Amino acid sequence: MGSVPVRVSLMRSQDATYWHNQMQPLIVASTEMRADRHWDRRLFRRVLPLVQHLQRRRCLALTTVAENDHAEAVPVAMHLLIERYPHLSDWNLGATFVWFMCAMPKDIFTRFDISGVPPSLGRVCVDVALTASHLLGLEGRIGLHCAPTGGPRLMSFYKNHCRLLNLAEHLPLPPFHGNDGRFFYTEDELTKDLLAELEHLRE
């Protein structure tokens, strides 16, 4: 089996609705511990960017799609990024903050007629954020919060699989945010390494 081509595009309302109607019931029914079990992408796409707009920040809503066996584009990951946010380790610098991201469980690819070898979509989600930050002139700096509902498995994924840096719990965050020890970020050299690792997959 070959690899599965994926593309990233701006999230349309149809993408959010498709995900809610087709993907979310499968995620809810899954026995896997997932942070996105009760997320509503339709709400995220409509309302959350307005919340950030009131704080003079812009959101970037993206959809990663895979080509199935019928040459149809199927949403396999969803992303909501705050384009410019204080860098978690140095507030004088800007970064892209990953507000929400989620991916299709690998064991349901065949339900959508996607064959071949799926990539690590979680790693792809992180790469999308790194690339967006780079294109925004922020040198690939990102930050994110590991949702407690993701459990130890999600913490391990960010630490060990993605090799993101864990912000020490005693360090402060931007005003009105408490540090529960589950925040992650990248620095320049790590960003370069992570982007280089998947460079061969980009067109």
C-alpha positions as a Markdown table, in Angstrom:
| # | Residue | x | y | z |
|---|---|---|---|---|
| 1 | Met | 0.0 | 0.0 | 0.0 |
| 2 | Gly | 1.2 | 3.5 | -0.8 |
| 3 | Ser | 1.0 | 6.6 | 1.3 |
| 4 | Val | -2.1 | 8.8 | 1.5 |
| 5 | Pro | -1.8 | 12.3 | 0.0 |
| 6 | Val | -3.0 | 15.1 | 2.3 |
| 7 | Arg | -3.6 | 18.8 | 1.7 |
| 8 | Val | -4.2 | 21.7 | 4.0 |
| 9 | Ser | -6.8 | 24.4 | 3.1 |
| 10 | Leu | -8.9 | 27.0 | 4.8 |
| 11 | Met | -11.7 | 25.5 | 6.8 |
| 12 | Arg | -15.1 | 26.0 | 5.1 |
| 13 | Ser | -18.4 | 25.8 | 7.0 |
| 14 | Gln | -19.1 | 22.6 | 5.0 |
| 15 | Asp | -15.9 | 21.1 | 6.5 |
| 16 | Ala | -17.0 | 21.8 | 10.0 |
| 17 | Thr | -20.5 | 20.5 | 9.4 |
| 18 | Tyr | -19.1 | 17.3 | 7.8 |
| 19 | Trp | -16.8 | 16.7 | 10.7 |
| 20 | His | -19.6 | 17.2 | 13.2 |
| 21 | Asn | -22.0 | 14.9 | 11.4 |
| 22 | Gln | -19.7 | 12.2 | 10.1 |
| 23 | Met | -16.6 | 12.2 | 12.3 |
| 24 | Gln | -17.7 | 13.3 | 15.7 |
| 25 | Pro | -20.1 | 10.4 | 16.4 |
| 26 | Leu | -17.3 | 8.0 | 15.7 |
| 27 | Ile | -15.0 | 9.9 | 18.1 |
| 28 | Val | -17.7 | 9.9 | 20.8 |
| 29 | Ala | -18.2 | 6.1 | 20.4 |
| 30 | Ser | -14.4 | 5.4 | 20.5 |
| 31 | Thr | -13.0 | 3.8 | 23.6 |
| 32 | Glu | -9.8 | 5.8 | 23.1 |
| 33 | Met | -9.2 | 8.7 | 25.6 |
| 34 | Arg | -9.5 | 11.8 | 23.4 |
| 35 | Ala | -9.6 | 15.4 | 24.3 |
| 36 | Asp | -11.9 | 16.2 | 21.4 |
| 37 | Arg | -14.7 | 13.9 | 22.5 |
| 38 | His | -17.2 | 16.7 | 23.0 |
| 39 | Trp | -15.9 | 19.4 | 20.7 |
| 40 | Asp | -18.2 | 21.1 | 18.2 |
| 41 | Arg | -16.2 | 22.3 | 15.2 |
| 42 | Arg | -19.1 | 24.3 | 13.9 |
| 43 | Leu | -19.1 | 26.4 | 17.1 |
| 44 | Phe | -15.3 | 26.7 | 17.1 |
| 45 | Arg | -15.3 | 28.0 | 13.5 |
| 46 | Arg | -18.0 | 30.6 | 14.0 |
| 47 | Val | -17.7 | 31.9 | 17.6 |
| 48 | Leu | -14.1 | 31.5 | 18.8 |
| 49 | Pro | -12.5 | 33.7 | 16.1 |
| 50 | Leu | -14.9 | 36.5 | 17.2 |
| 51 | Val | -13.6 | 36.1 | 20.8 |
| 52 | Gln | -10.1 | 36.6 | 19.6 |
| 53 | His | -11.1 | 39.4 | 17.4 |
| 54 | Leu | -12.2 | 41.3 | 20.5 |
| 55 | Gln | -8.7 | 41.0 | 21.7 |
| 56 | Arg | -7.3 | 42.2 | 18.4 |
| 57 | Arg | -6.0 | 38.8 | 17.4 |
| 58 | Arg | -6.8 | 36.8 | 14.3 |
| 59 | Cys | -7.6 | 33.1 | 14.1 |
| 60 | Leu | -6.7 | 30.8 | 11.3 |
| 61 | Ala | -9.1 | 27.8 | 10.8 |
| 62 | Leu | -7.7 | 25.0 | 8.6 |
| 63 | Thr | -8.7 | 21.6 | 7.4 |
| 64 | Thr | -6.4 | 18.8 | 6.4 |
| 65 | Val | -7.9 | 16.6 | 3.8 |
| 66 | Ala | -6.9 | 13.2 | 2.5 |
| 67 | Glu | -7.6 | 11.7 | -0.9 |
| 68 | Asn | -9.7 | 8.6 | -0.7 |
| 69 | Asp | -9.9 | 5.7 | -3.2 |
| 70 | His | -12.5 | 7.6 | -5.3 |
| 71 | Ala | -10.3 | 10.7 | -5.6 |
| 72 | Glu | -12.5 | 12.5 | -3.1 |
| 73 | Ala | -11.2 | 14.9 | -0.5 |
| 74 | Val | -12.1 | 13.7 | 3.0 |
| 75 | Pro | -11.4 | 15.9 | 6.1 |
| 76 | Val | -9.0 | 14.0 | 8.4 |
| 77 | Ala | -7.8 | 16.8 | 10.7 |
| 78 | Met | -9.1 | 20.2 | 11.9 |
| 79 | His | -7.0 | 23.1 | 13.2 |
| 80 | Leu | -7.8 | 26.4 | 14.9 |
| 81 | Leu | -4.8 | 28.6 | 15.4 |
| 82 | Ile | -4.3 | 32.0 | 17.0 |
| 83 | Glu | -2.0 | 33.6 | 14.4 |
| 84 | Arg | -0.1 | 35.9 | 16.7 |
| 85 | Tyr | 0.2 | 35.2 | 20.5 |
| 86 | Pro | 2.9 | 35.9 | 23.1 |
| 87 | His | 5.6 | 33.3 | 22.9 |
| 88 | Leu | 5.3 | 31.2 | 26.0 |
| 89 | Ser | 8.9 | 31.3 | 27.0 |
| 90 | Asp | 9.5 | 35.0 | 26.0 |
| 91 | Trp | 6.5 | 37.3 | 25.8 |
| 92 | Asn | 8.6 | 39.8 | 23.8 |
| 93 | Leu | 8.4 | 37.5 | 20.9 |
| 94 | Gly | 5.4 | 36.4 | 18.9 |
| 95 | Ala | 4.2 | 32.8 | 18.2 |
| 96 | Thr | 1.3 | 31.0 | 16.7 |
| 97 | Phe | -0.8 | 29.4 | 19.4 |
| 98 | Val | -2.5 | 26.1 | 18.6 |
| 99 | Trp | -6.0 | 26.6 | 20.2 |
| 100 | Phe | -7.6 | 23.4 | 19.0 |
| 101 | Met | -6.6 | 20.6 | 16.8 |
| 102 | Cys | -7.9 | 17.1 | 16.3 |
| 103 | Ala | -7.4 | 14.2 | 13.9 |
| 104 | Met | -9.4 | 11.3 | 12.5 |
| 105 | Pro | -8.7 | 8.0 | 14.4 |
| 106 | Lys | -6.5 | 5.8 | 12.2 |
| 107 | Asp | -8.8 | 2.8 | 12.7 |
| 108 | Ile | -11.7 | 4.4 | 10.9 |
| 109 | Phe | -9.8 | 5.4 | 7.7 |
| 110 | Thr | -11.3 | 2.5 | 5.8 |
| 111 | Arg | -14.8 | 3.6 | 6.6 |
| 112 | Phe | -14.2 | 6.6 | 4.4 |
| 113 | Asp | -12.5 | 4.5 | 1.7 |
| 114 | Ile | -9.0 | 5.8 | 2.6 |
| 115 | Ser | -6.5 | 3.0 | 2.0 |
| 116 | Gly | -2.8 | 3.0 | 2.1 |
| 117 | Val | -0.6 | 4.1 | 5.0 |
| 118 | Pro | -1.9 | 7.1 | 6.9 |
| 119 | Pro | 0.6 | 9.5 | 8.2 |
| 120 | Ser | 0.8 | 10.4 | 11.9 |
| 121 | Leu | -1.9 | 12.9 | 11.8 |
| 122 | Gly | -1.1 | 14.3 | 15.2 |
| 123 | Arg | 2.4 | 15.0 | 14.0 |
| 124 | Val | 1.0 | 16.5 | 10.8 |
| 125 | Cys | -1.2 | 18.8 | 13.0 |
| 126 | Val | 1.9 | 20.1 | 14.8 |
| 127 | Asp | 3.7 | 20.5 | 11.4 |
| 128 | Val | 0.8 | 22.6 | 10.1 |
| 129 | Ala | 1.1 | 24.9 | 13.1 |
| 130 | Leu | 4.9 | 25.2 | 12.6 |
| 131 | Thr | 4.5 | 25.9 | 8.9 |
| 132 | Ala | 1.8 | 28.5 | 9.6 |
| 133 | Ser | 4.0 | 30.2 | 12.1 |
| 134 | His | 6.9 | 30.2 | 9.7 |
| 135 | Leu | 4.8 | 31.7 | 6.9 |
| 136 | Leu | 3.5 | 34.4 | 9.3 |
| 137 | Gly | 7.1 | 35.5 | 9.9 |
| 138 | Leu | 7.2 | 34.1 | 13.4 |
| 139 | Glu | 10.1 | 31.7 | 12.7 |
| 140 | Gly | 8.0 | 28.6 | 13.4 |
| 141 | Arg | 7.5 | 29.4 | 17.1 |
| 142 | Ile | 4.3 | 27.7 | 18.4 |
| 143 | Gly | 2.6 | 27.2 | 21.7 |
| 144 | Leu | -0.2 | 24.9 | 22.8 |
| 145 | His | -2.0 | 23.5 | 25.8 |
| 146 | Cys | -2.4 | 19.8 | 26.3 |
| 147 | Ala | -6.0 | 19.3 | 27.4 |
| 148 | Pro | -6.3 | 17.3 | 30.6 |
| 149 | Thr | -9.0 | 15.2 | 29.0 |
| 150 | Gly | -6.3 | 13.8 | 26.7 |
| 151 | Gly | -4.7 | 12.1 | 29.7 |
| 152 | Pro | -1.1 | 10.9 | 30.0 |
| 153 | Arg | -1.1 | 9.6 | 26.5 |
| 154 | Leu | -1.5 | 13.0 | 25.0 |
| 155 | Met | 1.2 | 14.5 | 27.2 |
| 156 | Ser | 3.5 | 11.7 | 26.1 |
| 157 | Phe | 2.7 | 12.3 | 22.5 |
| 158 | Tyr | 3.8 | 16.0 | 22.7 |
| 159 | Lys | 6.8 | 15.3 | 24.8 |
| 160 | Asn | 8.2 | 12.1 | 23.2 |
| 161 | His | 6.7 | 11.9 | 19.7 |
| 162 | Cys | 6.7 | 15.6 | 18.8 |
| 163 | Arg | 9.6 | 16.5 | 21.1 |
| 164 | Leu | 8.0 | 19.8 | 22.1 |
| 165 | Leu | 9.3 | 21.6 | 25.1 |
| 166 | Asn | 7.2 | 21.5 | 28.3 |
| 167 | Leu | 6.9 | 24.9 | 30.0 |
| 168 | Ala | 7.8 | 24.5 | 33.7 |
| 169 | Glu | 4.8 | 24.8 | 35.9 |
| 170 | His | 6.3 | 27.5 | 38.1 |
| 171 | Leu | 6.8 | 29.9 | 35.1 |
| 172 | Pro | 4.2 | 32.6 | 34.5 |
| 173 | Leu | 1.9 | 32.8 | 31.5 |
| 174 | Pro | 0.3 | 35.8 | 29.8 |
| 175 | Pro | -2.2 | 37.6 | 32.1 |
| 176 | Phe | -5.4 | 35.7 | 33.1 |
| 177 | His | -3.9 | 32.3 | 32.3 |
| 178 | Gly | -2.8 | 29.8 | 35.0 |
| 179 | Asn | 0.0 | 27.3 | 34.3 |
| 180 | Asp | -1.0 | 23.8 | 35.1 |
| 181 | Gly | 2.2 | 22.3 | 33.7 |
| 182 | Arg | 0.6 | 21.2 | 30.5 |
| 183 | Phe | 1.8 | 23.9 | 28.1 |
| 184 | Phe | 4.3 | 23.2 | 25.3 |
| 185 | Tyr | 6.3 | 25.3 | 23.0 |
| 186 | Thr | 9.1 | 25.3 | 20.5 |
| 187 | Glu | 12.4 | 27.3 | 20.2 |
| 188 | Asp | 14.3 | 28.1 | 17.1 |
| 189 | Glu | 16.6 | 25.1 | 16.8 |
| 190 | Leu | 13.9 | 22.6 | 17.6 |
| 191 | Thr | 11.6 | 24.3 | 15.1 |
| 192 | Lys | 14.2 | 23.9 | 12.3 |
| 193 | Asp | 14.6 | 20.2 | 13.2 |
| 194 | Leu | 10.9 | 19.5 | 13.2 |
| 195 | Leu | 10.2 | 21.3 | 10.0 |
| 196 | Ala | 13.1 | 19.5 | 8.3 |
| 197 | Glu | 11.9 | 16.1 | 9.4 |
| 198 | Leu | 8.7 | 16.4 | 7.2 |
| 199 | Glu | 10.2 | 18.5 | 4.4 |
| 200 | His | 10.4 | 15.5 | 2.1 |
| 201 | Leu | 6.6 | 15.1 | 2.3 |
| 202 | Arg | 5.8 | 18.6 | 1.1 |
| 203 | Glu | 5.4 | 19.6 | -2.5 |
